[in-house]
Amino acid sequence: MKVRYKLWFEDGQGVQVLGEGLVRILELIEERGSIVGAAKDLKMSYRACWGKIKDMERRFEKPLIEPHVGGGKNRGTVLTDEARKLLQQYRLFDKEVSEIIHNLFHRHFQGK
């Protein structure tokens, strides 16, 4: 037996603001350098991916991506410093929550 959980954050109206799926979109944009690349990896349409990013930006009231248009190797999309900080905070928080949950699980279900 093992414990599993899902972690996400909601606003005051119960609308998801940030969770694993949204974090994964940002991580893939950072890795691939484009929304198109992230969408392909996630088997999503570009439009769906773009819409989720725009929703996140509205909820956080700040830009999370910086598109670089034009030709050459400098085109694509990068994360803003705020987005990178948000990813780091989420991953650290998730790691701590995971450790606590697994310790509690061990204490209550496997430690007897």
Buried (B, 14 or more C-beta within 10 A) or exposed (E): EEEEEEBEEEEEEEEBBBBEEBBEBBBBBBEBBBBBBBBBBBEBEEEEBBEBBEBBBEBBEEEBBEEBEEEEEEEBBBBBEEBBEBBEEBEEEBEEEEEEBBEEBEEEEEEE
